[in-house]
């Protein structure tokens, strides 16, 4: 039996609308995508590990950060867990202290 999200290729749902919207709503969304993709690569994580990182986000932060905020928080998590940066490096940089 098909689940609610299994609609691909099923008849009766009409054509897929195609729009001319840009892939990212703002410039920082594109930067978040690029930074996160790079962080995933240099930290040695695959797409499954990336998704697992998103799912491990604190529930309050998950709701507060928004879609691209979760991506950037996960980029930091991957860099720390991959041993690329120390755990306090981002907080130190935000405080104006060179790590």
C-alpha positions as CSV (number, residue, x, y, z in Angstrom):
1,X,0.0,0.0,0.0
2,X,1.3,3.4,-0.9
3,X,2.0,5.9,1.8
4,X,0.9,9.6,1.6
5,X,4.3,10.7,0.3
6,X,4.4,8.0,-2.4
7,X,2.7,10.0,-5.1
8,X,5.4,10.0,-7.8
9,X,4.1,8.5,-11.1
10,X,0.6,8.0,-9.8
11,X,-2.2,9.2,-12.1
12,X,-4.7,11.8,-11.1
13,X,-2.4,14.5,-9.6
14,X,-1.9,16.5,-12.8
15,X,1.3,17.9,-14.3
16,X,4.1,19.1,-12.1
17,X,4.1,22.9,-12.2
18,X,7.4,24.4,-13.4
19,X,8.2,27.9,-12.2
20,X,11.1,30.3,-12.9
21,X,11.9,31.0,-9.2
22,X,15.6,31.1,-8.4
23,X,17.0,28.1,-6.6
24,X,17.7,30.1,-3.5
25,X,15.4,32.9,-2.1
26,X,18.3,35.0,-0.8
27,X,22.1,35.1,-1.3
28,X,22.8,33.8,2.2
29,X,20.8,30.6,1.5
30,X,23.1,29.9,-1.4
31,X,26.1,30.5,0.8
32,X,24.7,28.3,3.5
33,X,24.3,25.5,0.9
34,X,27.9,26.0,-0.3
35,X,29.4,26.1,3.2
36,X,27.5,23.1,4.3
37,X,28.4,21.1,1.2
38,X,32.1,22.0,1.7
39,X,32.0,21.2,5.4
40,X,30.4,17.8,4.7
41,X,33.1,17.0,2.2
42,X,36.2,18.0,4.2
43,X,34.8,16.5,7.4
44,X,34.3,13.2,5.6
45,X,30.6,12.8,5.9
46,X,28.1,11.5,3.4
47,X,24.5,12.6,2.8
48,X,23.2,10.0,5.3
49,X,25.4,11.4,8.0
50,X,24.4,14.9,7.1
51,X,20.7,14.0,7.5
52,X,21.5,12.2,10.8
53,X,23.2,15.4,12.0
54,X,20.0,17.4,11.2
55,X,17.9,14.9,13.1
56,X,20.1,15.1,16.2
57,X,19.5,18.9,16.5
58,X,18.0,20.0,19.8
59,X,14.2,20.2,19.3
60,X,14.0,23.9,20.5
61,X,16.9,24.9,18.2
62,X,15.5,22.9,15.4
63,X,12.3,25.0,15.4
64,X,14.0,28.3,16.1
65,X,16.8,28.1,13.5
66,X,14.7,27.6,10.3
67,X,15.7,25.5,7.3
68,X,19.0,27.1,6.3
69,X,19.9,27.9,10.0
70,X,19.7,24.1,10.6
71,X,22.0,23.5,7.7
72,X,24.7,26.0,9.0
73,X,24.4,24.6,12.5
74,X,24.9,21.1,11.1
75,X,27.9,22.4,9.1
76,X,29.5,23.4,12.4
77,X,28.6,20.0,13.9
78,X,30.2,18.1,11.1
79,X,33.4,20.1,11.2
80,X,33.7,19.5,15.0
81,X,32.7,15.8,14.8
82,X,35.0,15.3,11.8
83,X,38.0,16.8,13.7
84,X,38.4,19.7,11.4
85,X,37.9,22.4,14.0
86,X,37.9,22.3,17.8
87,X,34.5,22.4,19.6
88,X,34.8,25.9,20.8
89,X,36.2,27.5,17.6
90,X,33.0,29.0,16.3
91,X,31.9,30.4,19.7
92,X,35.4,31.9,20.1
93,X,35.3,33.5,16.6
94,X,31.9,34.9,17.3
95,X,33.2,36.4,20.5
96,X,36.0,38.1,18.5
97,X,38.7,35.8,19.6
98,X,40.9,34.1,17.1
99,X,40.8,30.3,17.7
